Amino acid sequence: MSVEESREEPLASYFIGKKEDVMQAKKVSKSVNGRDVLVIYHAGKFYAMDVHCYHAGGPLQNGDIEEINNKLCIVCPSHKYKITLAEGEGLYEALNSNETIPIPRWCSKGIKQRVHTVVEVDGDIFVKLSVHGWIESDYYQSEKHRKEKCAPDEKKI
């Protein structure tokens, strides 16, 4: 395992499970340090991201993995939003109406989903949480969201 040099305090690592167990499960969701994280094993590589989709909090653990524009993505089962596994980038397909024959092209919305670092040590899988800056998926990890999610429906007629 290589250690990146940094002037900041090293990030804590959180145990997810045994490598073989995570590989067999393909997707493992776990609460680590108060954050709901999804660890994915696909095509020989591990990825980690917030478990709730940045758009509307959909359950990414139920999403399919697809290759889009040469990037591996998870597709949110709620609204079919596409999120790159490695960067957390939101992708969408768009047409350029200025073209004679518009051809659909994949475009980026930028980083929308917080991704985390996966580390393997002696057959164990750990996650180091990413903590820099605010990313849209952070809302679904917030105390505000948790209170709203648990609050009774207060719609008035």
C-alpha positions as CSV (number, residue, x, y, z in Angstrom):
1,M,0.0,0.0,0.0
2,S,1.5,3.4,-0.9
3,V,1.0,6.4,1.3
4,E,0.5,9.8,-0.3
5,E,2.5,12.6,1.2
6,S,0.3,15.3,2.7
7,R,0.5,18.1,5.1
8,E,-2.9,17.2,6.4
9,E,-3.6,14.6,9.1
10,P,-4.0,11.2,7.5
11,L,-7.5,10.0,6.9
12,A,-8.9,7.2,9.1
13,S,-9.6,3.9,7.4
14,Y,-12.9,2.1,8.1
15,F,-13.2,-1.7,7.8
16,I,-15.7,-2.8,5.2
17,G,-15.1,-6.6,5.1
18,K,-12.9,-9.4,3.9
19,K,-11.8,-8.9,0.3
20,E,-13.3,-12.3,-0.8
21,D,-16.6,-11.5,0.8
22,V,-16.9,-8.1,-0.9
23,M,-15.8,-9.5,-4.2
24,Q,-18.5,-12.2,-4.0
25,A,-21.2,-9.7,-2.9
26,K,-20.3,-7.2,-5.7
27,K,-22.0,-4.4,-3.7
28,V,-21.7,-3.8,0.1
29,S,-23.4,-0.8,1.8
30,K,-22.2,0.1,5.3
31,S,-22.4,3.0,7.7
32,V,-18.9,4.3,8.4
33,N,-18.4,7.1,10.8
34,G,-22.0,8.2,10.4
35,R,-21.9,8.1,6.6
36,D,-23.7,5.6,4.4
37,V,-21.2,4.2,1.9
38,L,-21.5,1.8,-1.0
39,V,-18.5,-0.3,-1.9
40,I,-18.6,-1.8,-5.4
41,Y,-16.5,-4.6,-6.9
42,H,-16.6,-4.6,-10.7
43,A,-14.3,-5.7,-13.4
44,G,-11.5,-6.5,-11.0
45,K,-11.5,-3.1,-9.2
46,F,-13.1,-1.7,-6.0
47,Y,-14.9,1.6,-5.9
48,A,-16.7,3.5,-3.0
49,M,-19.2,6.3,-3.0
50,D,-22.1,7.6,-1.0
51,V,-25.0,5.1,-1.1
52,H,-27.7,7.7,-1.8
53,C,-27.9,9.2,-5.3
54,Y,-27.2,12.9,-5.5
55,H,-30.4,13.7,-7.4
56,A,-33.1,12.4,-5.1
57,G,-31.4,10.0,-2.7
58,G,-32.1,6.9,-4.7
59,P,-30.6,3.6,-3.5
60,L,-27.5,3.1,-5.6
61,Q,-26.9,-0.3,-4.1
62,N,-29.8,-1.4,-6.4
63,G,-28.3,0.2,-9.5
64,D,-26.8,-1.5,-12.5
65,I,-23.2,-1.0,-13.7
66,E,-22.8,0.1,-17.3
67,E,-20.0,1.4,-19.4
68,I,-20.9,4.8,-20.8
69,N,-18.5,6.9,-22.9
70,N,-15.6,4.6,-21.9
71,K,-16.4,5.1,-18.2
72,L,-17.9,2.7,-15.7
73,C,-21.1,4.1,-14.3
74,I,-23.7,3.1,-11.8
75,V,-27.3,3.8,-13.0
76,C,-29.6,5.0,-10.2
77,P,-32.7,2.8,-10.2
78,S,-35.0,5.6,-9.2
79,H,-34.5,8.1,-12.1
80,K,-31.8,6.5,-14.2
81,Y,-29.1,9.1,-13.4
82,K,-25.7,7.9,-14.5
83,I,-22.7,8.4,-12.2
84,T,-19.1,7.5,-12.9
85,L,-17.7,5.0,-10.4
86,A,-14.2,6.5,-10.3
87,E,-15.0,10.2,-10.1
88,G,-18.7,10.6,-9.1
89,E,-19.3,12.6,-12.2
90,G,-22.9,12.9,-13.4
91,L,-23.4,12.1,-17.1
92,Y,-26.2,12.9,-19.4
93,E,-26.9,12.5,-23.1
94,A,-27.5,15.6,-25.1
95,L,-28.1,16.7,-28.7
96,N,-26.7,19.7,-30.4
97,S,-29.6,21.3,-32.3
98,N,-27.2,23.3,-34.5
99,E,-26.1,20.1,-36.2
100,T,-27.8,19.1,-39.5
101,I,-28.3,15.6,-38.1
102,P,-28.1,15.9,-34.3
103,I,-26.1,13.0,-32.8
104,P,-26.5,12.2,-29.1
105,R,-23.3,12.8,-27.1
106,W,-22.5,12.1,-23.5
107,C,-21.8,15.2,-21.5
108,S,-20.7,15.9,-17.9
109,K,-22.6,17.7,-15.2
110,G,-19.4,17.7,-13.1
111,I,-18.8,15.9,-9.9
112,K,-22.1,15.3,-8.2
113,Q,-21.5,12.1,-6.1
114,R,-18.9,11.9,-3.3
115,V,-16.5,9.0,-4.0
116,H,-14.2,7.6,-1.4
117,T,-10.8,5.7,-1.5
118,V,-10.8,1.9,-1.2
119,V,-7.7,0.3,0.3
120,E,-6.9,-3.4,0.6
121,V,-4.6,-4.5,3.4
122,D,-3.8,-8.2,4.0
123,G,-7.1,-9.4,2.4
124,D,-9.3,-6.8,4.2
125,I,-11.1,-3.9,2.5
126,F,-11.1,-0.5,4.1
127,V,-12.6,2.9,3.0
128,K,-11.0,6.3,3.6
129,L,-13.8,8.9,3.5
130,S,-13.4,11.9,1.2
131,V,-14.1,15.1,3.2
132,H,-13.0,18.0,1.0
133,G,-15.6,20.6,-0.2
134,W,-19.4,20.2,-0.5
135,I,-20.8,17.8,-3.2
136,E,-24.5,17.4,-3.9
137,S,-24.7,13.8,-2.5
138,D,-23.6,15.3,0.9
139,Y,-27.2,16.5,1.4
140,Y,-28.4,12.9,1.8
141,Q,-25.8,12.3,4.5
142,S,-26.9,15.4,6.5
143,E,-28.8,15.5,9.8
144,K,-31.3,17.7,8.0
145,H,-32.1,15.0,5.5
146,R,-32.3,12.3,8.1
147,K,-34.8,14.4,10.2
148,E,-36.9,15.1,7.0
149,K,-36.8,11.4,6.1
150,C,-38.0,10.3,9.5
151,A,-40.6,13.2,10.0
152,P,-44.3,12.3,9.5
153,D,-45.9,13.7,6.4
154,E,-47.3,17.1,7.3
155,K,-49.3,17.9,4.2
156,K,-52.4,19.9,4.9
157,I,-55.6,19.7,2.9
